[in-house]
Amino acid sequence: METPKLQFRTNATPEDIEHVRDIIVSTGFFYDFEVPVAVELVAEGAYEGEDSGYHFIFVEVEGRTVAYSCYGHIAGTDAGFDLYWIATHNDLRGSGIGKILLEETHKRAKEMGARYIIAETSSLDKYLPTRLFYEKNGYSKDAFIADFYKPGDAKVIYVKRL
């Protein structure tokens, strides 16, 4: 699949609340209880702006929001950042948008002073593509916490040095 022409924007708007809900649900990767968390962060970003502590990159294709990342500084660190969310609408998975979005997220976090960025995911087989995505993009697996989410579902923590 050829990567379509992408436009980036960083300002979260109230309309993005539903855009993000649609993106997250389309992936089929997230639990039902995770959807409101993603939506809440976007709402905070839309209504509080930079004061929310959350930073966003939205990817648009032909005026449609199709992917986004949410990241921010880790309190108590001088230059650590968390990658809270990154998702591409299922209609466009495999098009290269996620890789481009991740690279743009790294670039902007670095411009904000980040030395590293942390991404967390599940150890379930369903999340193997997510883990491979991080590994293919230069993340190292730095921690594994067994039974974190529930018995048999560990938290896997990846780190990318910028």
Sequence and secondary structure as in RCSB ss.txt:
>XXXX:A:sequence
METPKLQFRTNATPEDIEHVRDIIVSTGFFYDFEVPVAVELVAEGAYEGEDSGYHFIFVEVEGRTVAYSCYGHIA
GTDAGFDLYWIATHNDLRGSGIGKILLEETHKRAKEMGARYIIAETSSLDKYLPTRLFYEKNGYSKDAFIADFYK
PGDAKVIYVKRL
>XXXX:A:secstr
      EEE    THHHHHHHHHHHHHS S GGGHHHHHHHHHHHHHHGGGGS EEEEEEETTEEEEEEEEEE T
T SSEEEEEEEEE GGGTTSSHHHHHHHHHHHHHHHTT SEEEEEEE SGGGHHHHHHHHHTT EEEEEEEEEEE
TTEEEEEEEEE 
